[in-house]
């Protein structure tokens, strides 16, 4: 439900009668209601959040649809003698729109009203067309007149749309601020990360997907300090040239005065053991980390680490550093998404919308699963994908049980085929399943899809702030209901997970863990929900996945390719009796059983 309008602006005044004279007699605002008597009582105190509140008010019309409310408190604190200056937190002002600001200003000046300045004329930038000027009421409360001479709607719409797209500086600053907040709440002295996703979250740097499984680069965030990044070879020099925020933050804090590149340095780990231990690289990593910790006086505090090579962990411990779990701090910081993260996740999902559109038109008998993977990958890379992490293309009898990997199988008439598309746009990922039928679908496949969709819709209906992961998974079937021994054996078939820089973030939804260890949903979370149901024929299955944003009053689905009903792909075939039904068995003879009795030759001539 959307906000309809601003009903009124309210101001607290010192003397209601004096203010009525100013706003009614001088400014000319008509009464919307007469001045009230003094109100008091427990309900009022609770309603306005002021213990012992005693107040009276008056409302005046400003135009046809808005009012100005003036309130006088009998128990206003003695220290409250003047309004907050305009640059103070919570300071407010009321602006009146007029047709001619110069004429209105002159009229009020003739009545003794003093203005802060001459009329300000704006003809450039976001406020182009404004002519505005400030003045005060008898209590010094800020008021404004504005005339909007013109409004460049096209410019404003385009600029607003651009703002709502990701702002990289804001994204960088807000991610780091969230991580610092979670570090302060923990008992850790610093965070050390070797995980590429966490390095990106902390430092806003990336050197390509080729290195994501190498554990070759690492970054440290000391409590009360700024990130320090050690990177692979020439990448460090690149950061010194093109990621100035890494060094400037330290210089601004007076850290590392003798090193202009304190935040962006060269450094390398053991290449997952490929470099001989005799080279001492693990010890070098530990020494680099220890030196920064010592500079902040944190060498004796627990060091939170996300993932680490055993030799590096042993070397840190040999330096006297207590190694602790740092993954939980990163996961807590990444749990609620910023506006820019949501924008990037939505963009990534919209690219998959396009890939599914092309895939739907491509599917037909004779196409191989690996060809589908190639098509989807090309569409995504053409649209600007950073990495196509995987395309699970599953068809025919491979659908049950779900193998989670594509093959070179040929699609055949009547096949079920489901796909999971995982890619990233500027680091932000998708996990997005859709199911199709090739040419036609059997009754068993159609029924499986309906059941799968029903479980999805039940789950989405429950998503809102304050609900828990236990609430969601409680409407999903048990493992035994769809043919598995226990929840561990059925893990990730009825499933949900956070989506961000990686595809499995907080919160996690699974009957294996969520019923006993529920997580509370919060506004700003982004996650995917996945449902699965095997067909009664023993070889087909349906799989659906939707990505959602938790909003103030529910959920917004950002995966937009149609999935409310089973889609049939491929050219429709026709028979002498008309179009071939979309719901039919792939074995032709089964579609005729019971239709023609033995010996019935009604179509033959005598």
C-alpha positions in Angstrom: 0.0 0.0 0.0 1.5 3.3 -1.0 1.6 6.7 0.8 -1.1 8.9 -0.7 0.0 12.4 0.1 1.4 14.7 2.9 -1.7 15.3 5.0 -0.2 18.1 7.2 3.0 19.6 8.5 3.1 20.1 12.2 5.0 22.7 14.2 5.4 23.1 17.9 5.0 26.8 18.9 5.5 28.8 22.1 2.2 30.7 22.1 -0.7 29.3 20.0 -2.6 32.6 19.9 0.4 34.6 18.8 1.1 32.0 16.1 -2.5 32.0 14.9 -2.2 35.8 14.3 0.9 35.2 12.2 -0.2 32.3 10.1 -3.9 33.3 9.8 -3.8 37.1 9.8 -0.5 37.7 8.1 0.1 34.7 5.9 -3.7 34.4 5.2 -4.2 30.7 5.9 -7.8 29.8 6.6 -8.8 27.6 9.6 -9.3 23.9 8.9 -10.5 23.5 12.5 -10.9 26.0 15.3 -8.3 26.1 18.2 -8.9 23.1 20.5 -9.1 23.1 24.3 -6.2 21.6 26.3 -5.9 17.8 25.8 -4.2 15.4 28.3 -4.4 11.9 29.6 -2.6 8.5 29.2 -3.8 7.9 25.7 -2.4 11.3 24.5 0.9 10.7 26.3 1.4 7.4 24.6 0.2 8.7 21.2 2.7 11.6 21.0 5.4 9.9 23.1 5.6 12.7 25.6 5.1 11.8 29.3 2.7 14.1 31.0 1.7 15.8 27.7 -0.8 18.6 27.8 -1.4 20.4 24.5 -3.8 22.3 22.3 -3.7 22.8 18.6 -5.2 24.4 15.5 -5.1 23.4 11.9 -5.1 25.7 8.9 -5.6 25.0 5.2 -2.7 25.3 2.8 -4.3 24.9 -0.6 -7.1 22.4 -1.1 -5.5 19.2 0.2 -2.9 20.0 2.8 -3.0 21.6 6.3 -0.6 23.2 8.7 -0.9 22.0 12.3 0.3 24.4 15.1 0.7 22.8 18.6 1.4 24.4 21.9 2.6 22.2 24.8 1.7 23.3 28.3 4.6 21.3 29.6 7.3 22.3 27.1 10.7 22.0 28.8 12.3 25.2 30.1 15.4 24.4 28.1 13.4 24.5 24.9 13.6 28.2 24.2 14.6 28.2 20.5 14.3 26.0 17.5 17.2 23.9 16.2 19.4 25.7 13.6 18.7 24.5 10.0 21.8 22.3 9.9 20.9 20.3 13.1 19.7 16.8 13.1 15.9 16.7 13.0 15.6 20.4 12.0 12.7 21.0 9.7 11.1 23.7 7.7 7.8 24.2 5.9 7.7 25.5 2.3 4.7 27.3 0.8 4.3 27.1 -3.0 3.3 30.4 -4.7 2.7 31.6 -8.2 5.0 34.7 -7.9 7.6 34.5 -5.2 8.7 38.1 -5.7 5.2 39.5 -5.4 4.5 37.3 -2.3 7.8 38.3 -0.7 7.0 42.0 -1.2 3.5 41.6 0.2 4.8 39.9 3.4 7.6 42.4 3.8 5.0 45.2 3.8 3.4 43.4 6.8 6.7 43.3 8.7 8.0 39.9 7.8 11.8 39.8 7.5 13.4 37.4 4.9 16.8 35.8 5.1 17.9 37.0 1.7 16.8 38.0 -1.8 15.0 35.5 -3.9 17.4 32.7 -5.0 17.1 31.9 -8.7 18.1 28.3 -9.8 18.4 27.4 -13.5 20.8 24.5 -13.4 21.0 21.1 -11.8 18.3 19.1 -10.0 16.4 22.2 -8.8 16.3 24.0 -12.1 13.2 26.2 -12.2 13.1 27.0 -8.5 12.9 30.6 -7.1 13.0 30.4 -3.4 13.6 32.4 -0.2 13.5 31.7 3.6 11.9 33.5 6.4 10.8 32.8 10.0 7.7 32.7 12.1 7.5 34.4 15.5 9.2 31.5 17.2 12.1 31.5 14.7 10.8 28.3 13.0 12.1 28.2 9.4 9.6 28.8 6.6 10.1 29.1 2.8 8.4 30.4 -0.3 9.0 28.7 -3.6 7.9 29.4 -7.1 8.5 26.6 -9.6 8.9 28.5 -12.8 9.4 25.4 -14.9 10.1 21.7 -14.4 12.3 19.6 -16.7 10.5 16.3 -16.1 12.5 14.3 -18.7 15.8 15.4 -17.1 14.6 14.7 -13.6 13.3 11.2 -14.5 16.5 10.3 -16.3 18.7 11.6 -13.5 16.6 9.9 -10.8 16.8 6.6 -12.8 20.6 7.0 -13.0 20.8 7.6 -9.2 18.8 4.5 -8.5 21.3 2.5 -10.5 24.3 1.5 -8.4 26.5 4.3 -7.1 29.9 2.7 -6.8 31.3 5.1 -4.2 28.2 4.8 -2.1 28.2 1.0 -2.4 31.9 0.9 -1.4 31.4 3.1 1.6 28.2 1.5 2.9 29.6 -2.1 2.6 32.7 -1.2 4.6 30.6 0.7 7.2 28.4 -2.3 7.7 31.5 -4.6 8.1 33.1 -2.2 10.6 29.8 -2.1 12.6 29.7 -5.9 12.9 33.4 -6.0 13.8 32.8 -3.5 16.6 29.9 -5.7 17.9 32.2 -8.8 18.0 34.9 -9.8 20.4 37.5 -9.9 17.5 40.4 -7.5 17.2 40.5 -7.7 13.4 39.2 -9.6 10.3 41.5 -11.4 7.9 40.0 -12.6 4.6 41.3 -14.9 1.9 37.8 -15.4 0.4 37.4 -13.4 -2.9 33.8 -12.4 -2.1 34.7 -11.0 1.3 37.8 -9.3 -0.1 35.6 -7.6 -2.6 33.1 -6.6 0.1 35.8 -5.2 2.3 38.0 -3.4 -0.3 35.9 -3.1 -3.4 38.6 -4.7 -5.5 38.5 -7.6 -7.9 41.1 -9.1 -10.2 39.0 -11.5 -12.3 37.2 -14.8 -11.9 40.3 -16.8 -12.9 41.7 -16.4 -9.4 38.7 -17.0 -7.3 39.7 -20.5 -6.1 43.4 -19.7 -5.6 43.5 -18.1 -2.1 46.4 -16.0 -3.4 45.3 -12.6 -2.1 44.3 -11.4 1.4 43.0 -8.4 3.2 42.9 -7.3 6.8 40.5 -4.9 8.6 41.7 -3.9 12.1 39.2 -2.7 14.7 39.2 1.1 14.5 41.2 1.1 11.2 40.9 0.8 7.5 41.4 -2.2 5.2 44.9 -3.3 4.1 45.1 -5.4 0.9 47.9 -7.6 -0.2 47.5 -8.6 -3.8 48.9 -10.7 -6.6 51.9 -9.3 -8.4 51.1 -6.3 -10.7 47.5 -6.2 -9.4 48.9 -4.4 -6.3 50.4 -1.7 -8.5 47.1 -1.4 -10.4 45.3 -0.8 -7.1 47.8 1.9 -6.2 47.0 3.7 -9.4 43.3 3.1 -9.7 41.8 2.4 -6.3 42.9 5.4 -4.3 40.5 4.8 -1.4 42.7 2.0 -0.1 45.7 4.4 0.5 43.9 7.7 1.2 41.9 6.3 4.1 45.1 5.5 6.0 46.8 8.8 5.1 43.7 10.6 6.3 43.9 8.8 9.6 47.7 9.4 10.0 48.5 5.7 9.7 51.6 4.6 7.8 53.0 8.0 7.3 56.2 6.5 5.9 54.4 4.4 3.3 52.3 6.1 0.7 50.8 2.8 -0.3 49.9 1.5 3.2 46.5 0.2 2.1 47.4 -1.4 -1.3 50.5 -3.7 -1.1 52.0 -6.6 -3.0 51.8 -9.9 -1.2 51.1 -13.5 -2.0 50.1 -16.7 -0.2 51.2 -20.3 -0.9 49.2 -20.9 -4.1 47.3 -23.5 -2.2 50.5 -25.3 -1.4 51.9 -25.2 -4.9 54.9 -23.1 -3.7 57.2 -25.3 -1.7 56.9 -24.8 2.1 60.6 -24.2 2.2 60.1 -20.8 0.5 58.4 -19.6 3.7 55.5 -17.8 2.1 53.1 -18.9 4.9 55.4 -17.3 7.4 55.6 -14.2 5.3 51.8 -13.8 5.3 51.7 -14.2 9.1 54.5 -11.5 9.5 52.7 -9.0 7.3 49.4 -9.5 9.2 51.2 -9.3 12.6 52.9 -6.0 11.7 49.6 -4.3 10.9 48.0 -5.7 14.0 50.9 -4.5 16.1 50.6 -1.0 14.6 47.1 -0.9 16.0 47.9 -2.6 19.3 45.8 -5.6 18.3 48.3 -8.4 18.1 47.0 -10.0 21.3 43.3 -9.8 20.3 41.5 -12.7 18.5 41.9 -12.5 14.7 38.7 -13.6 12.8 39.6 -15.5 9.6 37.1 -16.7 7.0 39.0 -19.4 5.0 42.7 -20.2 5.3 45.3 -22.6 4.1 46.6 -24.8 7.0 50.2 -23.6 6.7 49.1 -20.0 7.0 47.0 -20.7 10.0 49.9 -22.5 11.7 52.2 -19.6 10.9 49.7 -17.1 12.5 49.5 -19.2 15.6 53.3 -19.4 15.7 53.3 -15.6 15.9 51.1 -15.8 19.0 47.9 -14.8 17.2 44.7 -16.4 18.3 42.8 -17.5 15.2 39.0 -17.4 15.5 36.0 -17.8 13.2 35.5 -14.6 11.2 32.9 -15.9 8.7 30.0 -15.0 11.0 31.0 -11.4 11.1 31.1 -11.2 7.3 27.8 -13.0 7.0 26.1 -10.7 9.5 27.4 -7.6 7.6 26.2 -9.0 4.2 22.8 -10.2 5.4 20.9 -6.9 4.8 21.5 -5.4 1.4 22.0 -1.7 0.6 20.0 0.1 -2.1 22.9 -0.3 -4.5 23.2 -4.0 -3.8 19.5 -4.5 -4.4 19.9 -2.6 -7.7 22.7 -4.8 -8.8 20.9 -8.0 -7.8 17.8 -6.8 -9.7 19.9 -6.1 -12.8 21.6 -9.5 -12.6 18.1 -11.2 -12.4 16.8 -9.1 -15.4 19.7 -10.4 -17.5 18.6 -13.9 -16.7 15.0 -12.9 -17.7 16.4 -12.2 -21.2 18.4 -15.5 -21.2 15.3 -17.5 -20.4 13.4 -15.7 -23.2 16.0 -16.8 -25.7 16.2 -20.3 -24.3 12.4 -20.8 -24.5 12.5 -20.0 -28.2 15.6 -22.3 -28.7 14.2 -25.5 -27.0 13.1 -28.3 -29.3 13.8 -31.9 -29.9 17.4 -32.5 -31.0 18.9 -29.7 -28.9 21.6 -30.9 -26.5 21.8 -29.8 -22.8 25.3 -28.4 -23.4 24.0 -26.3 -26.3 21.5 -24.7 -24.0 24.4 -23.9 -21.6 26.3 -22.3 -24.5 23.3 -20.2 -25.6 22.5 -18.9 -22.1 26.2 -18.1 -21.5 26.4 -16.1 -24.7 23.3 -14.1 -23.9 24.6 -13.2 -20.5 28.1 -12.3 -21.5 26.7 -10.2 -24.4 24.6 -8.3 -21.8 27.6 -7.7 -19.6 27.8 -10.6 -17.2 31.0 -10.8 -15.2 30.9 -14.5 -14.8 28.5 -17.3 -15.8 29.2 -19.5 -12.8 27.0 -22.3 -14.0 24.0 -23.4 -16.0 22.4 -26.5 -14.6 20.6 -28.0 -17.7 18.6 -31.1 -16.7 16.2 -32.9 -19.0 14.2 -36.1 -19.4 14.9 -38.9 -17.0 17.8 -37.0 -15.5 15.3 -34.8 -13.7 14.7 -37.3 -11.0 16.8 -37.5 -9.0 18.3 -34.1 -9.6 22.0 -34.5 -10.6 23.0 -30.8 -10.4 25.1 -30.9 -13.6 24.4 -30.6 -17.3 25.3 -33.3 -19.9 25.3 -33.7 -23.7 21.9 -35.4 -23.6 19.6 -34.7 -26.6 16.2 -33.3 -25.7 13.3 -35.4 -26.9 9.6 -34.7 -27.5 7.6 -34.6 -24.3 10.7 -34.1 -22.1 10.6 -32.1 -18.9 13.7 -29.8 -18.8 14.7 -27.5 -15.9 17.5 -25.0 -15.7 19.3 -23.1 -13.0 21.2 -20.0 -14.2 23.9 -18.7 -11.9 25.9 -15.6 -13.0 27.1 -12.4 -11.6 26.8 -8.7 -12.6 29.5 -6.5 -10.9 29.9 -9.4 -8.4 26.2 -9.8 -7.6 24.8 -13.2 -8.4 21.7 -15.0 -9.4 20.3 -18.4 -8.6 17.2 -18.7 -10.8 15.4 -22.0 -11.8 12.7 -22.4 -14.5 11.1 -25.6 -15.8 9.8 -26.2 -19.3 8.2 -29.0 -21.3 9.5 -29.7 -24.8 6.6 -29.9 -27.2 4.1 -31.2 -24.7 3.8 -32.4 -21.1 2.4 -35.5 -19.6 -0.3 -35.4 -17.0 2.3 -36.5 -14.4 4.6 -33.7 -15.3 1.8 -31.1 -15.3 0.7 -32.3 -11.8 4.3 -32.2 -10.5 4.6 -28.6 -11.7 1.3 -27.6 -10.0 2.5 -29.1 -6.7 5.9 -27.5 -7.0 4.3 -24.1 -7.7 1.9 -24.5 -4.8 4.7 -25.0 -2.3 6.5 -21.9 -3.7 3.4 -19.7 -3.5 2.7 -20.8 0.1 6.2 -19.8 1.1 6.2 -16.4 -0.6 2.9 -15.6 1.0 4.5 -15.9 4.4 7.5 -13.6 3.7 7.5 -10.4 5.6 9.7 -8.7 8.3 9.4 -10.6 11.6 8.5 -14.0 10.0 11.1 -16.7 10.5 12.8 -19.3 8.3 11.0 -21.9 10.4 7.6 -20.3 9.3 8.6 -20.7 5.7 10.0 -24.3 5.7 7.0 -25.5 7.8 4.8 -25.2 4.7 7.2 -27.4 2.7 6.9 -31.2 2.5 9.1 -33.5 4.6 11.8 -35.4 2.9 9.8 -38.6 3.2 6.8 -37.1 1.4 8.8 -36.9 -1.9 10.9 -40.0 -1.6 13.9 -39.3 0.5 15.1 -41.0 3.7 15.7 -37.8 5.7 16.2 -34.1 5.4 20.0 -34.4 4.9 19.4 -36.7 1.9 16.9 -34.2 0.5 19.0 -31.1 1.3 18.7 -28.2 -1.2 15.6 -29.5 -3.0 13.1 -27.6 -0.8 15.5 -24.8 0.1 16.2 -21.1 0.4 19.4 -19.0 0.7 20.5 -15.4 0.7 21.9 -14.0 -2.5 24.6 -11.4 -2.8 28.2 -11.5 -3.7 27.9 -15.2 -3.3 24.8 -17.4 -3.8 24.6 -19.0 -0.4 24.4 -16.2 2.2 22.1 -15.6 5.2 19.4 -16.5 5.7 19.3 -20.2 5.0 15.9 -22.0 4.7 15.9 -25.8 5.2 13.9 -28.3 7.2 17.3 -29.7 8.2 18.3 -26.7 10.3 15.6 -24.0 10.2 12.9 -25.6 12.4 15.3 -25.9 15.4 17.5 -22.8 14.6 15.2 -20.2 12.9 16.4 -16.9 11.5 14.2 -13.8 11.6 13.5 -12.1 8.3 14.3 -8.4 8.0 13.5 -5.7 5.6 16.3 -5.4 3.0 17.1 -9.1 2.9 17.4 -10.7 -0.6 17.1 -14.4 -0.9 16.0 -17.2 -3.3 13.4 -19.8 -2.5 13.6 -23.2 -4.4 11.0 -25.9 -4.6 11.1 -29.3 -6.3 8.6 -32.1 -6.9 9.1 -35.5 -8.7 6.6 -36.6 -11.2 4.4 -39.7 -10.5 5.8 -41.3 -13.7 9.1 -41.8 -11.9 11.4 -39.9 -14.3 10.2 -36.4 -14.6 10.2 -33.5 -12.1 9.5 -29.8 -11.6 11.9 -27.2 -10.2 11.1 -23.5 -9.5 13.1 -20.8 -7.9 12.2 -17.2 -7.2 14.5 -14.4 -5.8 12.8 -12.0 -3.4 13.4 -8.7 -1.6 11.9 -8.5 1.9 10.0 -5.2 1.9 8.2 -3.4 4.7 5.0 -5.2 4.1 5.9 -8.4 2.3 8.0 -9.6 -0.6 8.9 -8.3 -4.0 9.8 -11.0 -6.6 12.7 -9.9 -8.9 12.8 -13.0 -11.1 10.3 -12.1 -13.7 10.3 -14.8 -16.4 6.8 -16.4 -16.2 6.5 -19.4 -13.9 3.0 -19.4 -12.6 2.2 -22.3 -14.9 4.2 -24.9 -16.8 5.5 -23.4 -20.1 5.6 -25.7 -23.2 8.5 -24.8 -25.5 9.0 -25.7 -29.2 6.9 -25.4 -32.3 3.3 -26.7 -31.9 2.5 -29.7 -34.0 -0.7 -30.3 -35.9 -2.5 -33.5 -36.8 -5.4 -34.2 -39.2 -7.7 -33.7 -36.2 -6.2 -30.3 -35.3 -3.4 -29.1 -33.0 -1.6 -31.8 -31.0 -2.6 -31.4 -27.4 0.0 -29.7 -25.2 -0.8 -32.2 -22.4 -0.1 -35.7 -23.7 2.1 -38.7 -23.0 5.4 -38.8 -24.9 4.6 -42.4 -25.8 2.0 -42.0 -28.5 0.0 -45.2 -28.1 -0.8 -44.3 -24.5 -2.7 -41.3 -25.7 -5.2 -43.5 -27.6 -5.9 -46.0 -24.9 -9.6 -46.1 -24.2 -10.3 -43.8 -27.2 -10.9 -46.6 -29.7 -12.2 -50.0 -28.6 -10.9 -53.2 -30.2 -12.6 -53.8 -33.6 -14.1 -50.3 -33.8 -13.4 -49.3 -37.4 -15.7 -46.3 -37.5 -13.4 -44.5 -39.8 -13.6 -47.3 -42.5 -16.1 -47.4 -45.4 -18.5 -50.4 -45.7 
